[in-house]
Structures are given as structure tokens and as C-alpha cells.
Amino acid sequence: MAYDRGLEERLCEYFQGRPDLDVRKMFGGLCFLLSEHMCCVIVGDELMVRVGPKDYEKYLAKPHAREMDFTGKPIKTMVYVASAGLESDEELNGWLSVCVSFAESLPPKRPKLKNSL
């Protein structure tokens, strides 16, 4: 699993101090979760950003964004952002604020039931 380590450092700096942050290897990259909700994923040198269904078309139309088609079928709640759209801290922080806002708008996850076999 290869992903941009420099982008990882920048995301870790952005999320520094958040007690609800969890980072896991997922989707062939590195997934950042807030309160157990997927927020964004570093895939190669791109960032997969969870934007939600309401404003999907708006964010898809932004420069350097494209459909998230990880499974071969577009998922209309996430977009890929090419590395060219993440070069400045302002660009990256803009995308991160979008996915953080969406993740924070979601209801708390239910506790997972443990299998008692």
C-alpha cells in the first residue's frame, strides 16, 4: 500500500489534538475517521474526500476533483482530489474543512454488538 507520506504528515498536523481522530489503513490507503465516521482517505498521491450527497455536484465541479469510482461505479458522496489541487495549505485545508463538516454532521454511531459465541 503506497500513499503520499508528505500528505499524511500534513493531514496529521491538521487533525492534531482531535481526540475523536482514528487513522486506519483502508481502501489501499490511509483513512482518517472522526468519531468513527470516515472523513477522508489518502490514496496514492490523491485525497478521497467525503462531501456528502447534498453538495456532491458542487464539489465535483471544482478544479482537480473527479468522481470517486473505486468500485467501478461512482459513489455520489465522495470525490477524488488530485495532488495538483492539494499543493497549498489553503487548498488542502479547504477540502479538509468540507469533509470534517460533513463527518461532524452525522449522528453518533451505535456501539457495535459483540458476538458472544
N, C-alpha and C positions, 0 to 999 in steps of 0.2 A: 504494500500500500504506500504509494508515494504521494505526498502532498507538500505544498509550499510551506516550509518551516518558517520563513520570514513572515508570511501571512499569519501563521499560527502565533508567533510572538506578538504581532500587532493585535490580534484578537484577544489574547491573554491579557495584554495591557489594557485594552478597552474594558474587559469584563472584570478586571482586578477588584477585589473587595466584595464581590457579589456572593453571598453565602448560598444562594439558590442555583449557582452555576455547577453543571456537571459536564465533563468533556469525555466523550467515548469514541472509539473507533467504530464507524458505521459507514455504509454506502461507499466503501472503498476510500474513505477519507476520514476526517476528524470532525465529529459532530459536537456542537455546543448546544446544551439544553439549559433552559431556565425553568425552575420549578417542575422539572420532568417533561417540559414541552420542548420539542425540537425548535430551535431558533434558526440556526444556520449550520452549514457544513462546508469545510474546505475539501474540494475535490480537485486534485491536481493543483493547478495554479488558479482555479476559479473558485468563486464563492456561491454556494447554493443558498438562496435567501428565501425564507418563508414569509410571504407577503400577504397571504390570506386570499379568499375568493373575491371579496368586495372590490379591491383596488388592483386586482391582478393585471388587467389590460393596461392600466395606467403605468404600472412598473415595468411591464413587458415592453412598452414603447420607449423606455428610457435608453440612452446610449449604452452600448456594451451589454445589454440584457438580452437573454433569449429564453425560449421555452425550456423548462426542466423536463427532459424526456428520458430520464434514467431507465425506465422500463420499456421504452419504445413508444409510449403513449404520453402525450403532455399531461402533466399534473398542474391543474389550474389554480394552485395555491402557492407555487414556488417558481422562482426563476433562477437561472444561472447568470452570474455577472462575470464577464471576462476580466482577466488581470488588468487589462488596459483601463477598466473602469474603477479600479481599486488603488491606483498609483498614489494618489494623495490621501492624507489622513482625512481631509474633508469629504472626499468621495466615499471612502470606506466607512467613516462614521455616519454618513447619510444613509447608506444601506443598512448598517447595523441598527440605527435608530428605528428603521422600518420594521425589521424582524423582531427587535426587542418589544416594540409597541404591540405587535401582533401577539407575540407569545404571552405578554403580560395581560392581554385582553381575554385570554382563555380561562375557563373555570378551573379550579383546582382538580388535579387528577384524583381519582378514587384510589384508596390503598389497594394494593394487589393482594388477592387471596392466596394463601399458601396451600399447596397441595398436601393433604395430610395422609398420604399413602404410606 
